[in-house]
Structure formats: C-alpha cells, structure tokens
Amino acid sequence: MSAPPPALQRRTTAVSRRVPPPPTVVATSSQANAFRSLLIPVDLSPLSDRVVGRALLLPVATGATITLLHVVPGALPLRARREAENDARVSLAREARHAAKAFRRPDVTIDHVVRVGAPAQQIASLASRVKADLIVMGRGGARPLRDSFLGSTAERVIRQSRLSVLAVRLPARSPYGRPALGLDLDEAAPAVLRMLFRLVPPSRLRVTIVHAHDAPYLGMAYASLSEDEVEKEEHRFRQKAEARLAGIVASAVQNQKSAPVDGPDFKTYIRYGDPRSVIKAAVRRLDTDLLLLGTHGYTGMAQIFLGTVAGDILRDVSCDVLVVPPRP
C-alpha cells in the first residue's frame, strides 16, 4: 500500500469509542459455553508449564476432558524413537498428575497421549478423535529464530484441524483481563465474537475491537482533492466501518444463548492503514494479554492466509493469540 496523502500523515485517524450495546447484553454462563474438550500439545520443554497452566485457567464444563499430547518425531531411528516414547509417557503421566492436583476439579478428566509422526498432522488427527473445542499450544517464547522457522507448526495445525488454536506465549498467572479482537468486516468476525463469549467471565470486562480501515483512493495523488476533501472522505469511511462493527457486535451478542447478564464493555480502536501495523501497534499500546483473530476460509488462496497478515501477527505480537476459523 502506498503512503497516505499529507493530510493523513499530519493527523491521527484513531478513534476510541464504545460500541453501543443492544437492549439485552449476554455473556458466557458457567456451563452453556464452557469448553468440553481441550487438546494441549506439549513439547516437554519449560514452555509446556505455561501452556498447561493457561489451559487450566480456561472455563471448562462439568465432565470435560483435557488431553495432553506429545508427538515424537517419526524420523528418529527405531531404538531412539522407542526410548523417546517411553520417556514421553512417563513425563506426560507426571504432568497429568500435577495438572489434576493444581486444577482441583474431580469432575474433569485429564488424559495423556503419546503419538509418533508429523506434529501438525498428529495434533489435528487427535483433535478430531477427542472432538476438541480448542487446541492450546506454545509459540516458542524465548526462541524467536526457531519460532520463525518452526512457527508454521501452529499455522499448520490451524489449517489441518480447522479448529480454534490458542497460541500461548505469556506466563499464565490469571484469567485474561485485557483482550482485543482484530476484526475485519467479513464472515470471520461473528466466529471471533462467539469464541470471546466462551472465554470472558460474565462481567463488564473491557474488550477492545481493533480494525484497520481503508478507502480505495487514499494514498493516490489526486490533485483535484483538497486536504479538507480527503479528510472528509476518510472520516466517512471510518464512520461507516464503525457503524458496521457496532452492528456485527450487536448481532453476535443477541445470538448468544446464555442467560442475560452484564457483558463485555466494547470499545473500538480504528486506524487507517495496514492491518499488520495497526494491530501490532494496538497490542503494544493497550498492553493486550490476548488477541483474537479470525481466518477467512480454507480453500484456494485462503490456504496461505497465515503466510500473510494473520501469520505475521501470530509470530510477531508479544501476547497470546487465539486464531478462530469461521463457523457455519
């Protein structure tokens, strides 16, 4: 995208306004939206502790199952692979015992599974078998170079499983308290909001909606347009985006089936520009602890979306990221 005209370079186009709630605001109830099956792939590194710890802070339904998974590389020599499998079973069993003790939920089953093969394929396969509502996995943390090279593991899991994936980077000390939604004006937005309602407590939690808006002609040198005309047109596009976001939020909130309660307090953070830059800047400014993003589908060019906007954000932001696929 080319640089915006001088009129836009000299003024911010950010807005921070509350999205008007519909007449009845609803949010997550204790059981209606709670997760019934979580899959937690772990690599048995120190990062595994924060991944498991985060999963134990999520809303989990009575009778739910939490499955710990470790995938042993299939390329290992046979003897080394068998030894690795045995070691992983011992480690995962110990991890499951510690998790059960920390969770203190006798009504929830914590299983552990060891598989051999390609990580993304095995994760997606087991997620289907256990009917996982959510996959919780690590993002590489203090290994940025390796995360950049192997960050595709999380991306491949998202593509192959077609399930929501929570990529954990931050230490898990408390439930999420500063979530942000990176929303576009498309079919992915309602799915992101539905997932938010499964995660947030039934309270007036502040949730920021981040949106990067655009106008087709901005950035082009039209001599006939004055600075005032450019600003007026930019303002019109921004207001249109804000109105559509308010409508998407209102519709998603009204479609929830849980009991009416005080729900999230939505604010918008709208800027003109590239989504990567806008979302990254918003995460830093808002000190976000969880960013929710939507995908746009799984066919054709949509298969490579993770190599562009969402993939860049998934790898670059410092907070946890929840990537949500569209739902019928």
C-alpha positions in Angstrom: 0.0 0.0 0.0 1.4 3.4 -0.9 1.9 6.2 1.7 -1.2 8.2 2.6 -1.5 11.8 1.4 0.0 14.6 3.5 -3.4 15.4 5.1 -3.5 11.9 6.6 0.2 12.0 7.6 -0.3 15.0 9.8 -3.3 13.7 11.7 -4.2 10.6 13.5 -7.3 8.7 12.3 -7.7 6.7 15.5 -10.9 6.7 17.4 -11.7 5.2 20.8 -15.4 4.9 21.2 -17.7 2.5 22.9 -19.8 0.3 20.7 -23.5 0.8 21.7 -24.8 -2.4 23.2 -28.1 -4.0 22.1 -31.0 -3.8 24.6 -30.1 -7.1 26.2 -26.4 -7.9 26.7 -25.5 -11.5 27.4 -22.2 -13.2 28.1 -20.8 -16.6 29.0 -22.7 -18.7 31.5 -20.9 -21.2 33.7 -21.8 -24.2 31.6 -23.6 -23.2 28.4 -20.4 -22.1 26.6 -17.7 -23.7 28.7 -15.2 -25.9 26.9 -16.0 -29.7 27.0 -12.8 -30.9 25.4 -9.3 -29.2 25.3 -6.3 -30.6 23.5 -2.9 -29.5 24.8 0.1 -30.4 22.6 3.3 -30.1 24.7 7.0 -30.4 23.7 8.1 -31.3 27.3 10.2 -28.1 27.4 9.9 -25.4 30.2 7.3 -23.7 28.0 5.0 -26.6 28.5 4.3 -25.5 32.0 2.8 -22.1 30.9 0.7 -23.8 28.2 -0.8 -26.3 30.6 -1.2 -23.5 33.2 -3.1 -21.4 30.7 -5.4 -24.2 29.8 -6.3 -24.8 33.5 -7.4 -21.1 33.7 -10.0 -21.5 30.9 -13.7 -22.1 31.5 -14.2 -25.9 31.5 -17.5 -27.6 31.7 -18.5 -30.3 34.2 -17.5 -33.7 32.8 -15.0 -32.2 30.4 -11.8 -33.9 29.2 -8.4 -32.3 28.9 -5.9 -34.2 26.8 -2.2 -33.7 27.0 -0.4 -34.8 23.8 3.3 -35.2 22.9 4.4 -36.1 19.4 7.7 -38.0 19.0 9.3 -37.2 15.6 8.8 -40.1 13.2 12.2 -39.5 11.7 14.1 -40.8 14.7 15.9 -44.2 14.4 13.7 -47.0 15.7 15.6 -47.6 19.0 15.8 -43.9 19.8 12.1 -43.4 18.9 11.0 -46.2 21.3 13.1 -44.7 24.1 11.6 -41.3 23.4 8.1 -42.7 23.5 8.7 -44.3 26.9 10.3 -41.1 28.3 7.4 -39.1 27.0 4.8 -41.4 28.6 6.5 -41.1 31.9 6.8 -37.3 31.6 3.2 -36.8 30.4 1.8 -39.0 33.2 3.6 -36.9 35.7 2.4 -33.7 34.0 -1.2 -35.0 34.1 -1.0 -35.8 37.8 0.4 -32.3 38.6 -2.3 -30.7 36.4 -5.1 -32.6 38.2 -3.7 -31.6 41.6 -3.5 -27.9 40.5 -6.9 -27.9 38.8 -8.8 -29.4 41.8 -11.7 -30.4 39.5 -12.5 -34.1 40.2 -15.3 -33.8 37.6 -12.8 -33.2 34.8 -10.8 -36.0 33.3 -7.1 -35.3 32.4 -5.7 -37.8 29.8 -2.3 -38.1 28.2 -1.4 -39.5 24.8 1.9 -40.0 23.0 2.0 -40.3 19.2 4.7 -40.6 16.6 4.8 -38.7 13.3 4.5 -35.2 12.0 3.3 -32.9 14.8 0.7 -30.9 12.9 -0.9 -34.0 11.4 -0.9 -35.9 14.7 -2.4 -32.9 16.6 -5.1 -32.4 14.0 -5.9 -36.2 14.0 -6.2 -36.4 17.8 -8.2 -33.2 17.9 -10.8 -34.8 15.7 -10.9 -38.0 17.7 -11.4 -36.3 21.0 -13.8 -33.7 19.5 -11.7 -30.8 20.8 -13.3 -27.4 21.2 -10.0 -25.7 21.4 -6.3 -26.6 20.9 -3.9 -24.9 23.3 -0.2 -24.9 22.3 3.0 -22.9 22.7 4.6 -20.3 20.4 8.3 -20.6 21.0 8.7 -17.8 23.6 12.4 -17.1 24.0 13.4 -18.8 20.8 12.4 -16.2 18.2 14.6 -17.6 15.4 13.3 -21.2 15.9 9.8 -19.8 16.3 10.1 -18.0 13.0 11.3 -21.2 11.2 9.0 -23.7 13.0 6.2 -21.3 13.8 4.4 -23.0 10.9 3.6 -25.8 13.3 0.8 -23.8 14.9 -0.2 -22.5 11.5 -0.4 -26.0 10.0 -2.4 -27.1 13.0 -4.9 -24.3 12.3 -5.2 -25.2 8.6 -5.3 -29.0 9.2 -7.6 -29.1 12.2 -9.9 -26.3 11.2 -10.3 -25.7 15.0 -9.6 -22.7 17.1 -6.0 -22.6 18.3 -4.8 -20.7 21.3 -1.0 -19.9 20.8 0.4 -19.2 24.3 3.4 -17.1 24.9 2.8 -15.3 28.2 3.1 -16.9 31.7 -0.3 -18.0 32.9 -0.9 -16.0 36.2 -4.6 -15.2 35.9 -7.6 -15.3 33.5 -7.3 -13.0 30.6 -8.2 -9.4 31.5 -7.2 -7.2 28.6 -8.5 -9.0 25.4 -8.5 -7.4 22.0 -10.3 -8.5 18.8 -8.6 -8.0 15.4 -11.8 -7.7 13.3 -12.4 -7.2 9.7 -15.8 -6.6 8.2 -16.3 -10.1 6.9 -17.8 -13.5 7.8 -14.9 -14.3 10.3 -16.0 -11.6 12.8 -19.0 -13.4 14.3 -16.9 -16.5 14.9 -14.3 -14.5 16.8 -17.0 -12.9 18.9 -18.6 -16.3 19.7 -15.2 -17.5 20.9 -14.7 -14.4 23.0 -18.0 -15.1 24.8 -16.7 -18.6 25.7 -13.5 -17.1 27.2 -14.5 -14.0 29.1 -16.2 -14.1 32.5 -19.8 -12.8 32.8 -18.7 -9.3 33.8 -18.2 -5.8 32.5 -14.8 -6.7 31.1 -13.3 -4.1 28.8 -12.8 -5.6 25.3 -11.1 -3.5 22.5 -12.1 -4.1 18.9 -9.1 -3.3 16.6 -9.9 -2.5 13.0 -7.7 -1.3 10.1 -9.9 0.6 7.7 -9.1 1.8 4.2 -10.6 3.9 1.4 -9.9 2.9 -2.2 -8.4 6.2 -3.4 -6.4 7.1 -0.3 -2.7 7.2 -1.0 -3.2 8.3 -4.5 -2.1 11.7 -5.7 -5.3 13.3 -6.9 -4.6 17.0 -7.4 -8.3 17.8 -7.6 -8.8 16.7 -4.0 -8.1 19.3 -1.3 -6.9 18.3 2.1 -10.3 19.0 3.6 -12.0 16.8 1.0 -9.5 14.0 1.7 -10.2 14.3 5.4 -14.0 14.3 4.9 -13.9 11.2 2.8 -11.5 9.5 5.2 -13.9 10.4 8.1 -16.8 9.0 6.1 -15.1 5.7 5.6 -14.1 5.5 9.3 -17.7 6.2 10.4 -19.0 3.5 8.0 -16.6 1.0 9.4 -17.5 1.9 13.0 -21.2 1.5 12.3 -20.7 -1.9 10.7 -18.6 -3.1 13.6 -21.3 -2.0 16.0 -23.9 -4.0 14.0 -21.7 -7.1 14.0 -21.2 -6.9 17.7 -24.9 -6.3 18.5 -25.9 -9.2 16.3 -23.3 -11.6 17.9 -24.3 -10.6 21.4 -28.0 -11.1 20.7 -27.4 -14.5 19.2 -25.8 -15.8 22.5 -28.0 -18.4 24.2 -26.8 -17.9 27.8 -28.7 -16.0 30.4 -28.8 -12.2 30.2 -26.1 -10.7 32.3 -23.8 -7.7 32.2 -21.5 -8.5 29.3 -18.2 -7.1 28.0 -17.8 -3.3 27.6 -16.7 -2.9 23.9 -14.5 -0.1 22.7 -13.2 0.4 19.2 -9.7 1.3 18.1 -9.8 2.2 14.5 -7.0 3.4 12.3 -6.3 3.9 8.6 -3.5 1.6 7.5 -2.2 -1.9 7.0 -3.7 -4.4 9.4 -0.3 -5.8 10.5 0.9 -2.4 11.6 -2.4 -1.3 13.1 -2.9 -4.5 15.2 0.7 -4.7 16.4 0.6 -1.1 17.5 -2.7 -1.6 19.3 -1.4 -4.6 21.1 1.6 -2.6 22.4 -0.4 0.5 23.3 -3.2 -1.4 25.0 -0.9 -3.9 26.8 -3.2 -6.7 25.5 -2.8 -10.1 27.0 -5.0 -11.9 24.4 -5.5 -11.1 20.8 -8.3 -12.9 18.9 -8.1 -13.2 15.1 -10.4 -14.8 12.5 -9.5 -16.7 9.4 -11.2 -16.3 6.1 -11.6 -19.9 5.0 -9.7 -22.9 3.8 -9.9 -23.1 0.1 -7.8 -21.6 -2.7 -5.7 -18.6 -1.8 -7.2 -18.6 1.7 -5.0 -21.6 2.5 -2.0 -19.3 2.5 -3.5 -16.5 4.7 -1.2 -17.5 7.6 1.8 -16.5 5.5 0.4 -13.0 5.2 -1.5 -10.8 7.7 -2.6 -13.4 10.3 0.7 -15.3 10.1 2.8 -12.2 10.6 0.7 -11.2 13.6 0.7 -14.7 15.1 4.5 -14.7 15.0 5.2 -11.0 15.9 3.0 -9.9 18.7 4.1 -10.4 22.3 0.7 -11.5 23.7 -1.2 -14.8 23.4 -3.1 -15.2 20.1 -6.3 -17.1 19.5 -7.0 -17.8 15.9 -10.6 -18.7 15.1 -11.9 -20.4 12.0 -15.2 -19.5 10.5 -18.3 -21.5 11.5 -21.5 -22.2 9.6 
